[in-house]
Amino acid sequence: MTLMKFVTVACAGLIAAGAMAETNTAPTEANTATTTAKKNKKKVTQKKSLSRQGAETIKAAKEDHLGLPKPKSISAETATTSMPAITAGTTTAEAPKALKKKTFADHLRAGIQFEYYGSGLTDPFNGDQPDHTTGYGQGSFSAELDTRITAGITLSDNLTLSYNAYFWSYADSGPGANDGQRFGFRPGDSYLKLGVGKFVQVGRFKWSGDFRLYPGLGADYNRTIVYLRTGQNLSYSITPRLTLAAYNSIRYYQRTASAYNREDRDKSGNKFDSRFTFGPAIEYQLFDHAGVSLSFNTEFAHSHNNNGIDETPNFLSEPVASLYRSYFELGGMIDVTKAIYFNPYIDAYTQSFNVDAMQLGANLAITFL
């Protein structure tokens, strides 16, 4: 009896010990499995987050690059806009039509642009523009600030119609000029403009431009019935950041017959009736919001009386002729914000290629709508 009790108690103890061991082991294995799963889940989540962040960064950089405006040295119609619209991390799915619907206010455009024609590089505060013919640092024209106020409406995704009010301001009055006429906000060549986002776009090549109508108003156009201008901009994107471009314009003046017999501002008496401007350029995007450009600008005119074509300055008398000389331009492109663009530049004229005659200038464009 005693032996049987001992065996029974011993078996019960072994069973209890085994049960306790199983009870203690199960939570450990469960905890290990849970911990492993959490680690794996954390790693997967982290990897997906990094991938998404990288795609968003690339997309933001591409969009900033596409949206870089370039009003003078660099224009908005450059080959940077010929980059593929779909980049890594984006989707080809189109937004619902309800989200694409635009109100009338969405079609309105408004902005203001300032362009400063400053003094020479070696004496930037003397108040006079350099003489581009003689090379002297102080010419016959004072520093000038042009202001353009734009109000318009988009007719389609490719066409924009706008009115551009132009004003001139001078640092000082010219020799013998009335202060009230020279200084302050003097009306300039205001115009109507039809902007064309693109005439042709094939691969990396893009052709865009605009058409302008200038009424023959103001003292400078008292014998001009109408003045027409078209800008023709060509660009080819070699790489996403390097672009070759050409900014050209054609101007036509419909004048009265008496205009072509005047001697003032025209040493030959052969007043021109049209002008052709050529501006080849090379542009490079340094960063998402900044770039540089180097361009060459020259122009020719057509004489109405003898049907000849020559460089525009050869049809004009000095000092006016100096304003139309050929020049190289080194410019910067800076997106201060999405609505503010800054374009400083230096012009070096070929007729007087020296440091004293190199002219400082800048554009500041602000978009409201």
Kinemage of the C-alpha trace (Angstrom):
@kinemage 1
@onewidth
@group {chain A} dominant
@subgroup {mainchain}
@vectorlist {calphas} color= white
{ca met a 1} P 0.000 0.000 0.000
{ca thr a 2} L 2.811 2.348 0.960
{ca leu a 3} L 4.701 1.524 -2.252
{ca met a 4} L 1.587 2.124 -4.379
{ca lys a 5} L 0.994 5.524 -2.728
{ca phe a 6} L 4.615 6.495 -3.421
{ca val a 7} L 4.359 5.551 -7.102
{ca thr a 8} L 1.073 7.422 -7.429
{ca val a 9} L 2.468 10.601 -5.805
{ca ala a 10} L 5.629 10.404 -7.937
{ca cys a 11} L 3.646 10.086 -11.168
{ca ala a 12} L 1.408 12.977 -10.138
{ca gly a 13} L 4.502 15.102 -9.468
{ca leu a 14} L 6.027 14.278 -12.831
{ca ile a 15} L 2.766 15.141 -14.608
{ca ala a 16} L 2.471 18.430 -12.698
{ca ala a 17} L 6.091 19.319 -13.492
{ca gly a 18} L 5.535 18.620 -17.201
{ca ala a 19} L 2.422 20.737 -17.202
{ca met a 20} L 4.283 23.615 -15.564
{ca ala a 21} L 7.112 23.307 -18.084
{ca glu a 22} L 4.640 23.468 -20.992
{ca thr a 23} L 2.888 26.392 -19.387
{ca asn a 24} L 6.162 28.342 -18.994
{ca thr a 25} L 7.439 27.500 -22.521
{ca ala a 26} L 4.309 28.487 -24.468
{ca pro a 27} L 4.347 32.196 -23.576
{ca thr a 28} L 8.044 32.425 -24.442
{ca glu a 29} L 7.523 30.969 -27.909
{ca ala a 30} L 4.476 33.176 -28.434
{ca asn a 31} L 6.385 36.272 -27.332
{ca thr a 32} L 9.282 35.405 -29.637
{ca ala a 33} L 6.959 34.943 -32.595
{ca thr a 34} L 5.161 38.226 -31.815
{ca thr a 35} L 8.430 40.138 -31.464
{ca thr a 36} L 9.740 38.733 -34.761
{ca ala a 37} L 6.539 39.664 -36.553
{ca lys a 38} L 6.675 43.206 -35.169
{ca lys a 39} L 10.281 43.626 -36.275
{ca asn a 40} L 9.500 42.363 -39.756
{ca lys a 41} L 6.440 44.602 -39.973
{ca lys a 42} L 8.457 47.614 -38.837
{ca lys a 43} L 11.115 46.988 -41.458
{ca val a 44} L 8.564 46.667 -44.242
{ca thr a 45} L 6.817 49.869 -43.164
{ca gln a 46} L 10.098 51.771 -43.001
{ca lys a 47} L 11.179 50.596 -46.442
{ca lys a 48} L 7.853 51.626 -48.011
{ca ser a 49} L 8.078 55.021 -46.360
{ca leu a 50} L 11.570 55.607 -47.746
{ca ser a 51} L 10.479 54.587 -51.240
{ca arg a 52} L 7.488 56.951 -51.128
{ca gln a 53} L 9.578 59.815 -49.828
{ca gly a 54} L 12.136 59.328 -52.585
{ca ala a 55} L 9.466 59.335 -55.279
{ca glu a 56} L 7.848 62.469 -53.886
{ca thr a 57} L 11.203 64.240 -53.740
{ca ile a 58} L 11.938 63.428 -57.376
{ca lys a 59} L 8.463 64.516 -58.434
{ca ala a 60} L 8.746 67.823 -56.569
{ca ala a 61} L 12.114 68.519 -58.152
{ca lys a 62} L 10.775 67.795 -61.641
{ca glu a 63} L 7.712 69.986 -61.112
{ca asp a 64} L 9.840 72.880 -59.838
{ca his a 65} L 12.078 72.469 -62.863
{ca leu a 66} L 9.119 72.456 -65.227
{ca gly a 67} L 7.568 75.493 -63.626
{ca leu a 68} L 10.621 77.753 -63.702
{ca pro a 69} L 9.623 81.015 -65.368
{ca lys a 70} L 12.149 82.988 -67.515
{ca pro a 71} L 10.951 86.333 -68.695
{ca lys a 72} L 13.974 87.956 -70.344
{ca ser a 73} L 17.298 86.165 -70.566
{ca ile a 74} L 15.402 83.015 -69.906
{ca ser a 75} L 11.861 82.532 -71.044
{ca ala a 76} L 9.048 80.330 -69.808
{ca glu a 77} L 8.902 78.779 -73.267
{ca thr a 78} L 12.165 76.865 -73.008
{ca ala a 79} L 12.844 73.200 -73.500
{ca thr a 80} L 12.579 72.542 -69.792
{ca thr a 81} L 8.866 72.376 -70.526
{ca ser a 82} L 9.427 69.529 -72.992
{ca met a 83} L 10.406 67.113 -70.237
{ca pro a 84} L 8.089 64.110 -69.860
{ca ala a 85} L 5.047 64.973 -67.789
{ca ile a 86} L 5.028 61.584 -66.030
{ca thr a 87} L 8.005 60.882 -63.798
{ca ala a 88} L 8.922 58.222 -61.274
{ca gly a 89} L 6.469 58.033 -58.423
{ca thr a 90} L 3.598 59.710 -60.272
{ca thr a 91} L 0.421 58.159 -61.576
{ca thr a 92} L -1.151 58.202 -65.012
{ca ala a 93} L -4.690 58.122 -63.579
{ca glu a 94} L -6.685 61.205 -64.524
{ca ala a 95} L -8.524 63.273 -61.957
{ca pro a 96} L -12.328 63.201 -62.028
{ca lys a 97} L -13.843 65.750 -64.387
{ca ala a 98} L -15.574 67.466 -61.473
{ca leu a 99} L -12.167 68.350 -60.063
{ca lys a 100} L -10.997 69.769 -63.400
{ca lys a 101} L -13.854 72.222 -63.795
{ca lys a 102} L -12.595 75.825 -63.698
{ca thr a 103} L -14.435 78.938 -62.636
{ca phe a 104} L -14.224 82.274 -64.442
{ca ala a 105} L -11.719 83.524 -61.864
{ca asp a 106} L -9.412 80.621 -62.711
{ca his a 107} L -9.040 82.031 -66.232
{ca leu a 108} L -7.979 85.509 -65.101
{ca arg a 109} L -4.317 86.545 -65.180
{ca ala a 110} L -2.678 89.541 -63.508
{ca gly a 111} L 0.856 90.544 -62.697
{ca ile a 112} L 3.495 93.255 -62.720
{ca gln a 113} L 7.020 93.252 -64.071
{ca phe a 114} L 9.882 95.679 -63.479
{ca glu a 115} L 12.969 95.931 -65.653
{ca tyr a 116} L 15.935 98.025 -64.596
{ca tyr a 117} L 18.500 99.365 -67.069
{ca gly a 118} L 21.336 100.351 -64.797
{ca ser a 119} L 24.792 101.880 -64.903
{ca gly a 120} L 28.126 100.358 -65.801
{ca leu a 121} L 29.721 97.473 -63.956
{ca thr a 122} L 32.631 99.519 -62.580
{ca asp a 123} L 30.478 102.453 -61.361
{ca pro a 124} L 26.999 101.062 -60.661
{ca phe a 125} L 25.683 104.158 -58.815
{ca asn a 126} L 26.564 106.997 -61.211
{ca gly a 127} L 22.939 107.205 -62.418
{ca asp a 128} L 23.725 106.954 -66.158
{ca gln a 129} L 23.653 104.093 -68.600
{ca pro a 130} L 26.978 103.360 -70.352
{ca asp a 131} L 27.575 104.518 -73.902
{ca his a 132} L 27.489 101.290 -75.894
{ca thr a 133} L 29.210 102.872 -78.895
{ca thr a 134} L 32.161 104.701 -77.348
{ca gly a 135} L 32.558 102.441 -74.338
{ca tyr a 136} L 32.386 105.259 -71.782
{ca gly a 137} L 30.827 104.387 -68.430
{ca gln a 138} L 28.538 107.450 -68.537
{ca gly a 139} L 26.415 107.840 -71.641
{ca ser a 140} L 23.652 110.215 -72.717
{ca phe a 141} L 20.807 108.298 -71.077
{ca ser a 142} L 20.085 108.066 -67.372
{ca ala a 143} L 19.300 104.809 -65.585
{ca glu a 144} L 15.791 103.630 -66.393
{ca leu a 145} L 13.080 101.574 -64.724
{ca asp a 146} L 10.337 100.146 -66.932
{ca thr a 147} L 7.074 98.965 -65.390
{ca arg a 148} L 4.594 96.660 -67.090
{ca ile a 149} L 1.198 95.949 -65.557
{ca thr a 150} L -0.594 92.965 -67.096
{ca ala a 151} L -4.265 91.960 -66.963
{ca gly a 152} L -5.589 89.142 -69.092
{ca ile a 153} L -7.647 86.010 -69.531
{ca thr a 154} L -6.876 82.514 -70.781
{ca leu a 155} L -8.862 81.651 -73.897
{ca ser a 156} L -7.719 78.038 -73.780
{ca asp a 157} L -4.928 75.949 -72.328
{ca asn a 158} L -2.708 77.273 -75.122
{ca leu a 159} L -3.869 80.878 -75.636
{ca thr a 160} L -3.829 83.909 -73.314
{ca leu a 161} L -5.076 87.386 -74.237
{ca ser a 162} L -3.809 90.308 -72.151
{ca tyr a 163} L -3.476 94.067 -72.011
{ca asn a 164} L -0.059 95.315 -70.964
{ca ala a 165} L 0.238 98.879 -69.696
{ca tyr a 166} L 3.818 100.117 -69.990
{ca phe a 167} L 5.486 102.987 -68.121
{ca trp a 168} L 8.993 104.481 -68.083
{ca ser a 169} L 10.800 106.094 -65.152
{ca tyr a 170} L 14.216 107.766 -65.251
{ca ala a 171} L 16.823 108.566 -62.656
{ca asp a 172} L 17.259 112.038 -64.117
{ca ser a 173} L 16.010 114.189 -66.966
{ca gly a 174} L 17.874 114.117 -70.245
{ca pro a 175} L 19.697 117.210 -71.573
{ca gly a 176} L 17.148 119.929 -72.339
{ca ala a 177} L 14.184 117.708 -71.410
{ca asn a 178} L 11.292 118.750 -69.246
{ca asp a 179} L 11.473 117.155 -65.796
{ca gly a 180} L 7.768 116.405 -65.844
{ca gln a 181} L 8.132 114.510 -69.080
{ca arg a 182} L 11.270 112.583 -68.225
{ca phe a 183} L 11.012 111.694 -64.552
{ca gly a 184} L 8.287 109.685 -62.857
{ca phe a 185} L 5.694 107.439 -64.466
{ca arg a 186} L 5.776 108.275 -68.159
{ca pro a 187} L 3.433 106.253 -70.430
{ca gly a 188} L 5.366 103.910 -72.666
{ca asp a 189} L 4.500 101.464 -75.421
{ca ser a 190} L 1.397 99.739 -74.068
{ca tyr a 191} L 0.031 96.860 -76.110
{ca leu a 192} L -2.422 93.997 -76.548
{ca lys a 193} L -0.838 90.554 -76.505
{ca leu a 194} L -1.954 87.099 -77.591
{ca gly a 195} L 0.361 84.547 -75.981
{ca val a 196} L 0.703 81.106 -77.549
{ca gly a 197} L 1.944 78.369 -75.232
{ca lys a 198} L 3.177 76.316 -78.160
{ca phe a 199} L 2.885 76.315 -81.936
{ca val a 200} L 4.693 72.999 -82.207
{ca gln a 201} L 6.123 70.585 -79.641
{ca val a 202} L 7.847 67.411 -80.811
{ca gly a 203} L 9.955 65.452 -78.368
{ca arg a 204} L 12.508 67.824 -76.860
{ca phe a 205} L 11.806 70.605 -79.365
{ca lys a 206} L 9.318 73.388 -78.709
{ca trp a 207} L 8.221 76.440 -80.667
{ca ser a 208} L 6.155 79.072 -78.845
{ca gly a 209} L 5.590 82.812 -79.057
{ca asp a 210} L 3.172 85.724 -79.016
{ca phe a 211} L 1.582 88.448 -81.137
{ca arg a 212} L 1.397 92.083 -80.018
{ca leu a 213} L -0.514 95.098 -81.259
{ca tyr a 214} L 0.766 98.587 -80.359
{ca pro a 215} L -1.527 101.500 -81.217
{ca gly a 216} L 0.388 104.443 -82.694
{ca leu a 217} L 0.141 106.572 -79.550
{ca gly a 218} L 2.593 108.863 -77.797
{ca ala a 219} L 5.160 111.436 -78.914
{ca asp a 220} L 7.537 108.795 -80.264
{ca tyr a 221} L 4.863 107.414 -82.609
{ca asn a 222} L 3.107 110.541 -83.846
{ca arg a 223} L 3.653 109.394 -87.446
{ca thr a 224} L 3.016 105.714 -86.768
{ca ile a 225} L -0.434 104.325 -87.476
{ca val a 226} L 0.135 100.941 -85.910
{ca tyr a 227} L 3.068 98.857 -84.707
{ca leu a 228} L 2.969 95.047 -84.792
{ca arg a 229} L 5.352 92.621 -83.115
{ca thr a 230} L 5.603 88.854 -82.921
{ca gly a 231} L 7.934 86.858 -80.706
{ca gln a 232} L 9.123 83.481 -81.983
{ca asn a 233} L 10.830 81.325 -79.364
{ca leu a 234} L 12.572 78.068 -80.203
{ca ser a 235} L 14.059 75.649 -77.682
{ca tyr a 236} L 15.615 72.218 -77.586
{ca ser a 237} L 16.306 70.341 -74.369
{ca ile a 238} L 19.636 68.517 -74.611
{ca thr a 239} L 19.262 67.201 -71.067
{ca pro a 240} L 16.635 67.922 -68.384
{ca arg a 241} L 18.866 70.782 -67.193
{ca leu a 242} L 20.667 71.959 -70.357
{ca thr a 243} L 18.723 73.800 -73.054
{ca leu a 244} L 19.542 75.483 -76.342
{ca ala a 245} L 17.142 78.283 -77.235
{ca ala a 246} L 16.579 81.208 -79.580
{ca tyr a 247} L 14.372 84.181 -78.719
{ca asn a 248} L 13.539 86.055 -81.917
{ca ser a 249} L 11.149 88.848 -82.776
{ca ile a 250} L 9.802 90.564 -85.875
{ca arg a 251} L 8.490 94.155 -85.704
{ca tyr a 252} L 6.526 95.974 -88.389
{ca tyr a 253} L 5.717 99.722 -88.385
{ca gln a 254} L 2.893 101.113 -90.501
{ca arg a 255} L 3.838 104.794 -90.776
{ca thr a 256} L 2.582 107.824 -92.655
{ca ala a 257} L 4.418 108.868 -95.822
{ca ser a 258} L 5.961 111.911 -94.085
{ca ala a 259} L 7.673 109.697 -91.506
{ca tyr a 260} L 10.206 108.429 -94.039
{ca asn a 261} L 11.449 111.913 -94.937
{ca arg a 262} L 12.403 112.995 -91.423
{ca glu a 263} L 16.026 113.652 -90.533
{ca asp a 264} L 15.695 113.497 -86.750
{ca arg a 265} L 16.853 110.215 -85.168
{ca asp a 266} L 17.688 108.968 -88.656
{ca lys a 267} L 21.023 110.084 -90.128
{ca ser a 268} L 20.252 108.761 -93.612
{ca gly a 269} L 16.632 109.834 -93.871
{ca asn a 270} L 15.733 106.256 -94.761
{ca lys a 271} L 13.396 105.426 -91.916
{ca phe a 272} L 13.057 101.689 -91.360
{ca asp a 273} L 9.671 100.009 -91.502
{ca ser a 274} L 10.584 96.684 -89.857
{ca arg a 275} L 13.106 95.174 -87.458
{ca phe a 276} L 14.328 91.618 -86.866
{ca thr a 277} L 15.855 90.543 -83.550
{ca phe a 278} L 17.802 87.309 -83.027
{ca gly a 279} L 18.745 85.945 -79.605
{ca pro a 280} L 20.403 82.501 -79.465
{ca ala a 281} L 20.983 81.307 -75.900
{ca ile a 282} L 22.272 78.430 -73.827
{ca glu a 283} L 20.622 77.819 -70.449
{ca tyr a 284} L 21.532 75.601 -67.553
{ca gln a 285} L 19.430 74.725 -64.507
{ca leu a 286} L 21.789 74.710 -61.515
{ca phe a 287} L 19.222 73.915 -58.839
{ca asp a 288} L 15.470 73.391 -58.639
{ca his a 289} L 14.894 77.129 -58.216
{ca ala a 290} L 17.941 78.709 -59.890
{ca gly a 291} L 19.764 78.644 -63.204
{ca val a 292} L 22.045 80.662 -65.496
{ca ser a 293} L 22.022 81.614 -69.158
{ca leu a 294} L 24.360 83.067 -71.775
{ca ser a 295} L 22.817 84.696 -74.829
{ca phe a 296} L 23.769 86.845 -77.813
{ca asn a 297} L 21.390 89.519 -79.046
{ca thr a 298} L 21.549 91.343 -82.364
{ca glu a 299} L 19.056 92.982 -84.704
{ca phe a 300} L 18.604 94.214 -88.240
{ca ala a 301} L 16.223 96.701 -89.846
{ca his a 302} L 14.652 97.145 -93.259
{ca ser a 303} L 14.822 100.584 -94.865
{ca his a 304} L 11.545 101.719 -96.375
{ca asn a 305} L 13.059 104.130 -98.929
{ca asn a 306} L 15.841 102.087 -100.512
{ca asn a 307} L 14.632 98.579 -99.591
{ca gly a 308} L 17.929 97.793 -97.892
{ca ile a 309} L 18.664 95.632 -94.853
{ca asp a 310} L 21.371 96.518 -92.347
{ca glu a 311} L 22.078 96.485 -88.629
{ca thr a 312} L 19.536 98.719 -86.899
{ca pro a 313} L 22.108 101.182 -85.441
{ca asn a 314} L 23.230 102.046 -88.990
{ca phe a 315} L 19.807 103.581 -89.653
{ca leu a 316} L 19.930 105.778 -86.538
{ca ser a 317} L 21.888 108.741 -85.254
{ca glu a 318} L 23.865 108.764 -82.024
{ca pro a 319} L 23.221 108.574 -79.147
{ca val a 320} L 20.034 106.635 -80.006
{ca ala a 321} L 22.004 104.203 -82.164
{ca ser a 322} L 23.994 103.048 -79.132
{ca leu a 323} L 20.832 101.560 -77.602
{ca tyr a 324} L 20.512 99.053 -80.463
{ca arg a 325} L 24.052 97.645 -80.513
{ca ser a 326} L 24.644 93.883 -80.392
{ca tyr a 327} L 25.512 92.416 -77.004
{ca phe a 328} L 26.183 89.298 -74.985
{ca glu a 329} L 24.138 88.746 -71.856
{ca leu a 330} L 24.975 86.673 -68.801
{ca gly a 331} L 21.832 86.216 -66.745
{ca gly a 332} L 20.572 84.458 -63.656
{ca met a 333} L 17.178 82.785 -63.124
{ca ile a 334} L 15.847 82.699 -59.580
{ca asp a 335} L 12.414 81.551 -58.406
{ca val a 336} L 12.088 83.448 -55.137
{ca thr a 337} L 8.618 81.937 -54.662
{ca lys a 338} L 6.073 80.436 -57.031
{ca ala a 339} L 4.770 83.946 -57.693
{ca ile a 340} L 8.017 85.966 -57.661
{ca tyr a 341} L 10.792 85.604 -60.215
{ca phe a 342} L 14.105 87.516 -60.254
{ca asn a 343} L 16.438 87.786 -63.260
{ca pro a 344} L 19.661 89.802 -62.749
{ca tyr a 345} L 21.975 90.147 -65.743
{ca ile a 346} L 25.067 91.810 -67.205
{ca asp a 347} L 25.160 93.031 -70.822
{ca ala a 348} L 28.481 93.301 -72.687
{ca tyr a 349} L 28.202 95.198 -75.993
{ca thr a 350} L 30.356 94.108 -78.918
{ca gln a 351} L 30.914 97.665 -80.173
{ca ser a 352} L 32.583 98.612 -76.890
{ca phe a 353} L 33.700 95.398 -75.281
{ca asn a 354} L 35.238 96.703 -72.064
{ca val a 355} L 34.383 96.503 -68.380
{ca asp a 356} L 33.361 100.179 -68.092
{ca ala a 357} L 30.641 99.742 -70.721
{ca met a 358} L 29.243 96.494 -69.320
{ca gln a 359} L 25.739 97.292 -68.111
{ca leu a 360} L 23.936 95.985 -65.054
{ca gly a 361} L 20.234 95.179 -65.269
{ca ala a 362} L 17.490 93.101 -63.699
{ca asn a 363} L 13.922 91.864 -64.124
{ca leu a 364} L 11.496 91.311 -61.282
{ca ala a 365} L 8.202 89.604 -62.155
{ca ile a 366} L 5.342 89.206 -59.683
{ca thr a 367} L 2.261 87.136 -60.505
{ca phe a 368} L -1.015 87.845 -58.689
{ca leu a 369} L -3.361 85.585 -60.652
